[in-house]
Amino acid sequence: MKIQTLSQRAFSMLEVLIVIGVIGIIAAIAVPSVGNLSNGVKENGLVSDVATINRSIQAYLATGGDLKGISDPQVVLDKLKTRNDSSAAKISTTFSGSMIDKRLAVQYLTKQEKLDSNVPRAVWDKDKMLFKMVESGKGISQFFLDDTLAEVDYGTETRDPGTFNYNKNAGWVWKGVEKMPETRAGITTIGTTDPTSSSPAAIVQSLDPPQIYPASGEYPESASPLNVSLYNPNPSGTWMLYSLDGGPFKTYGGPFQITADTTIVAFTEGDPEYWTSSVQASNSWTFKAAAPPTTLASPLITLSSNEFNENTSSISYSLANPNPPGSSDIFFVLTDINAPVPPRTQWSLYQGSSSAEHANYPDGFRISAYAKARQNTNYLNSNDATATTGSNFFGLPTAGDVLFVLDGSGSMNGNFGSQSRWEAVVQETISSINSLTPADRFGVVVFSSSLKYNSGNILESATQENKDTVISALQGLSANGGTNYQVALSAAMNFNPLPSEVFMLSDGQPNSQNYSTTTNQLQSAGIIVNTIGFDVNNPAEIILTAIANLLGGSYVNISQ
């Protein structure tokens, strides 16, 4: 049995690793360049091709190839296309086939291109046995695939099988070659120096990737154009290449701007004698359009009474802001009931509840208010809210025999400013009930999928006791269930006496539109039905408007 020395086992492992590395390089350079590169690709395409072919050269030399003394670049490529002869291949432990695609060829600069310093070029350095980039003079403008070379047989050559090869005779599988391997150009080696020498051998090192600024993330549209810059953490003499959105790589020359969603990929290159390319770094930026400003909700107005009379010479008023805290201020104005409303520039900042005197408004008064946005980028001023002396429900006068029909479905839990829709409706209903006079009669119905609350099927006189009973019941209800217009509309026909006017409020479309029989009954009975769309979508608004038009009432839209 033949016994391997420690050095022999080490070189066996080295040869195996070279074989694995060569297979990886062959896969990487199966198609090392693209034909007919235009000047638009510029330096990035040629730099990439040079790096790929140099790796093929390193593999060729590592497996016993020889390029010494060759000065013609095409001859270099043709040497890489040869195969190890059969006798050497049988005992070789390294890769024996072609290193590159047989179609690979070089194209030289034209006479005009030689004079243009902006045209990238590569040359063959026969001493260092590698291709490199230069800035002037004659050279290679591109590497390309020539299909006419596909069937050419570049023959075989006898390559040095290496320090170890397969043993053709009986015995140990390996046959040692009693020599140390030559140092080959392009192979990463750990240099040793003569004690008298002042120049240590070069060591090939990996470059660090570029640093990209600013950081990846989502930016507002107002940040466009965004300034992008790359920083090279490596020594001078190295350079950075970058690609935008999968486009061709180009050499980084300084900061640039982007105006739309963009992804950048970048890496660092250097002289392949000293450096290997860095891994790729990437950043992505997206721009988000600012949300359109939200229209503020109108203020809620509460009056202590709906009219001046012998017992009421002063009516207090208060305004509530349903919008997010800090978003707006309320401005208001008081006018005689018959006077025009002045422009908003003449309205006053609301600073707390106050009162209006009969002596100043003998015919009654109107209070108008709106929410003014503090920042127009996020909010728009609200529409006007108006209340007048005399009972009203969301601006619709209420007097006589009236019935309030309120939507108590689950969607009423949706936000309306700083409170829910249901809370805002209950607050307005309470204000309207409190403003009724004892001469008025009223009832309240709350509906969802079915009848949720009924004040008694009797229109009660608007005494304080009756008001308090209904108000207490309303405050104890919650919103849930569906939206049944049939239940809502038919409720009026069950009251005694029949109401002269109904105020039906909803925030959504009906679950079913099977209520035509009921509307015919209401029409025959002469009952007016007013509808209030509370923060509704367009289809629901169309339905509520149609009901009001059919039954002689008015439609009011309440929105944020």
Buried (B, 14 or more C-beta within 10 A) or exposed (E): EEEBEEEBEEBBEBBEEBBEBBEEBBEEBEEBBEEEBEBEBBBBBBBBBBBBBBBBBBBBBBBBBBBEEBEEBBEBBBBBBBBBBEEBBEBBBBBBEBBBBBBBBBBBBEEEBBEEEEBBBBBBBBEBBBBBBEEEEEBBBBBBBBEEBEEEEBEBBEBBBBBBBEBEEEEEEBBBBEEEBEEBBBBEEEEEEEEEEEEEEEEBEEBBBBBBEEEEEEBEEEEEEBEBEBEBEBEEEBBBBBBBEEEBBBBBEEEBEBEEEBBBBBBBBBBBBBBBBBEBBBBBBEBEEEEEBBBBBBBBBBBBBBBBEEEEEEBEBBBBBBBBEEBBBBBBBBBEEEEEEEEEEEBEEBEEEEEBEBEEBEEBBBBBBBBBBEEEEBBBBBBBBBBBBBBBBBBBBBBBBBBBBBBBBBBBBBBBBBBBBBBBBBBBBBBBBBBBBEEBBBBBBBBBBEBBBBBEEEBBBBEEEBBEBBBEBBEEBEBBBBBBBBBBBBBBEEBEEBBBBBBBBBBBBBBEEEBEEBBEBBBEEEBBBBBBBBBBEEEBBEBBBEBBEBBBBBBBBBBB
